[in-house]
């Protein structure tokens, strides 16, 4: 792809991200789960927007798990366990401008299967 197309894709994702973030907010009892996808890895964190702190996070790079559906299930399982240890059973899902299909949808569904209500 040319740089012009890549810049346009990035710009459109950032517009979606800001539109989504303006509507949702998390707190200590119901944090916002924000995700990030790179070409190789998948990251997620639970954020308390009232105090601007990260409650829990998971890093696919440190776990040596890539950015595919099978690894997203494993990452969600580990992340749900970390959230349950903190006493969190409900959260708001922030897809961060990514389309809700593939790895993102698999991650969200796996969080639901592991006891986190989104």
N, C-alpha and C positions, 0 to 999 in steps of 0.2 A: 504494500500500500504506500501511497505517496504521503509525504508529511502533511499535506493539506487535508487529506482524508482523515489521518490520525488525529490531527488537531480538532477537526470537526467532531469526531467521535468523542474525544475527551471533553469538549465543550458541551455537547449534548448530555453526557453523563453527569457533569457537574451541575447543569441546570436541573436535571431530575433529582439529584442529590439535595440541592437547596430547596426544591419544592417539597420534597418528602420531609426534610428536617424541620421545615417551618411548621409542620402540622403535628409532629410528635415530640414528646419529651419524657424522659424517665426520671424516677426518683429512687430512693433507697429500697423501698419495698417492691417496686416494679421498674427495674432498670431498662434502659434502651440497649439492645444488643445490636452493635454495629459490626459489619463485616467488611473485609477488604480482600480482593482477589488480585494476585499478580499472575503473571503467566505461569509461574512454577508453584506458588504456595497459596495457602488460604489462611486468613487470620480472622479472629473474632474477639470482641471485648464487650463486657457489660459496663455501661456508663451510667452514673448518677448525675443527671444534668443540673440538679439543684446545687450540689457542691462541686461539680466539675471534677469528679474523681472516677477512676476506673476501679470497679469492684472485683472483676475477675477477667482474665484474658487467656487466650489459647493461641499458640503460634505453631503453624504447620511446619515451618522451617526447623524449629527446635525439635519437633517430634519426628522429623524426617518423613513427613507425609505430604504428598503433592496436591495438586489442584484437580482432583477428579471426584466422581461420585462416591466411589468406595472409600476414599480417604476422607471425604467430607462427612460420611457417616461416623467414622472413627473419631474425627475431630469433635463432632457434635456430642458424641458419647462422653468424651473426656471433659468437654466444656460443661455439659449438664451435670456431671459429677461434681465439678468445682462449684457450680451455682448451688447445688443442693447442700454442699458443705457450708456455704455461706447463709443458708436458710432462705434461698430465693426459689420460688416455685412458679412465679408468673413474671413475664417480661414483655416488652414491646420490641418487635422485630424491625430493624432499620436495614433495608437492603442496600442502602448507600448508593442508589442510582443504578444498580445492576438490575437486569431483567430477572423476574422471578421464574426461572426455569433452570433446568440442569443442576449444576452444583449448588446454587443458592437455594433452590426448592428442596433438594435432597438434604441440605444442612438443616433447614427449618423443619422439615418433616421428621428428621431424626431427633431433633431437640424435643419435639412433641412426643415422640415415642419414648423418650427417656425421662418424661415427667415434667417438662417445662411447658407451661401454658402460654402460648403466644397469641 
